[in-house]
Amino acid sequence: MLKKITALFKKELMLSVSLIAAIASLFITPPSLRLLHDIDWKTLATLFMLLSVLEGFKKENIFRPLLQRTGRLSTIRGLTTFFVFSVFFSSMFVTNDVSLIIFVPLTIILFRAGKKEQYTVPVLVLENIAAVRGSLLTPFGSPQNLFLFSQSGLSAASFMFRMLPLWVVSAGLLFLFIQFMYRKDLKEKIIIEESDFSAPWEAEGRKRRIVYLTLFIIIIAAIVSRTRYWPVITVMVALALLIFDRKILIKTDYVLLLTFLCFFIFSSSIAANPAISDFLKSHVAENEYWWSILLSQLVSNVPASIILWPFTANITALLYGLDSAGLCSIIGSLASVINYRLYAREYPGRAMYFMKWFEIISLAFFAIVVIPQYFLGNSGLFR
């Protein structure tokens, strides 16, 4: 048993990091009932529902119509552009993590079918950037945006006005990055046979497909509406899966859920420590941009937003930093952790290869935007 546990933590790098951080934080701040209250159970419940239902999508090949359409794209650049900007625009409405959960598996399937797997990792990294930067425009595009929007009292129009310059520039940069990646042959072909990836729907699976589509619509509606009845919806989804396809509950990525839980324990414990709280009170105000970026590299941007918000004087700078932190490292954004995890499940043992390309491409993007964003966030225009 000990050998199996050791092997698991060697294989699951993100889980190991998050668990060590969570345990260390409990020594800094002894656990109490407040810790249970501070953990973002809604985010964990939503992620559980999405991971389970989308596992069902994969099993029942529900994305078959979309795969058929994208499979008709004839160039690798066209396919990449489609996926990257599908993530970019959809992340504004269904959140960045949901967008990646939907499109990353599709990307892997089609690039594998077209025998262009050498491009898979760079494209997934661009999709990660698209998720992080596309979602920043709307208050519900990411968990940290949703949290800060609800806390700040900003109107939706004011929020989007502050984020619009970053969103527009990011779209332009993503387009240029795609052109640069395929600069040697902008018309490089990709040939995808439908039989390689799109098995026909079986009649006996019709009921399950209807159930999964219905559950997915319910989950998205719950996210967008910010309903306070999410515990009821979570139980309802779990019961539906138990009744119609209980094996899916075994396949759900509980390692990812545990990783998120550990990060939330860490952030809640750190924020509850009086000494740390006093330190942040005297150092964060007017330095929100750099604090949000740096702290996110330790705990990711969602927990960082919870820690830093009470000490913030410039909400725009805080938003800019949190919505850029995912460009620096995988830990910087929970959406990046999801992207990494989806790839690692399909390609075991290639984690370091993914992380190498993630840092090269994302840091190049970050280097372009980091300084202009700092001056814009601290200018009088958006304060």
Helices and strands as residue ranges (DSSP letters): H 2-11, H 13-28, H 33-38, H 41-60, H 64-70, H 76-94, H 96-113, G 117-119, H 120-134, G 135-137, H 143-152, H 156-181, G 194-196, G 203-205, H 206-225, H 230-244, H 247-251, H 254-271, H 274-283, H 288-299, H 301-308, G 309-311, H 315-322, G 325-327, H 334-346, H 351-377
